[in-house]
Amino acid sequence: LKVVIETQPGVDPEGIEARAAAKLLQHEIKVYVGSSVAIELKGEGGIERSVGKARRVVDLRPK
């Protein structure tokens, strides 16, 4: 599982503080969810915003 995080404006995603926060988040997710995750830090604007309407998920499995 990979979690992609966009840093706040002015925060360097490669900086020591950002990496320390990512490491802490990784640990907290492991403790509360019980699953390990990979954290990827992106700079401001690094994650594409949703364009248009939301996509709905329809469960077509037989009941």
C-alpha positions as CSV (number, residue, x, y, z in Angstrom):
1,L,0.0,0.0,0.0
2,K,1.4,3.4,-0.9
3,V,0.2,6.7,0.6
4,V,1.1,9.8,-1.5
5,I,1.2,13.1,0.5
6,E,1.4,16.6,-0.8
7,T,3.4,19.0,1.4
8,Q,2.2,22.4,2.4
9,P,3.4,25.4,0.3
10,G,7.0,26.3,1.2
11,V,7.8,22.9,2.6
12,D,10.5,20.9,0.9
13,P,9.4,17.3,0.5
14,E,13.0,16.2,0.6
15,G,13.7,18.2,3.8
16,I,14.5,16.6,7.2
17,E,11.3,17.7,8.9
18,A,9.1,16.4,6.1
19,R,10.8,13.0,6.0
20,A,10.6,12.8,9.8
21,A,6.8,13.6,9.7
22,A,6.4,10.9,7.0
23,K,8.3,8.4,9.1
24,L,6.0,9.2,12.1
25,L,2.9,8.8,9.9
26,Q,4.1,5.5,8.6
27,H,4.6,4.3,12.2
28,E,1.1,5.5,13.3
29,I,-0.6,3.8,10.3
30,K,1.2,0.6,11.2
31,V,0.1,0.8,14.8
32,Y,-3.6,1.7,14.2
33,V,-4.3,-0.1,11.0
34,G,-1.8,-3.0,11.4
35,S,-0.6,-2.7,7.8
36,S,2.7,-1.3,6.6
37,V,2.6,1.5,4.0
38,A,5.1,3.2,1.8
39,I,5.0,7.0,2.1
40,E,5.7,9.2,-0.9
41,L,6.1,12.9,-0.4
42,K,5.2,15.3,-3.3
43,G,5.8,19.0,-3.4
44,E,3.1,21.6,-3.8
45,G,1.0,20.8,-6.8
46,G,2.4,17.3,-7.1
47,I,-0.9,15.6,-6.8
48,E,-3.4,16.0,-9.6
49,R,-6.7,17.5,-8.5
50,S,-10.0,16.0,-9.4
51,V,-11.4,17.3,-12.6
52,G,-15.1,17.0,-13.4
53,K,-17.7,14.9,-11.6
54,A,-16.9,12.4,-8.9
55,R,-16.7,8.8,-10.0
56,R,-19.1,6.5,-8.2
57,V,-18.3,2.9,-7.5
58,V,-21.1,0.4,-8.4
59,D,-20.9,-3.1,-6.9
60,L,-22.1,-5.4,-9.6
61,R,-21.3,-8.6,-7.7
62,P,-24.2,-11.1,-7.4
63,K,-25.9,-10.9,-4.0
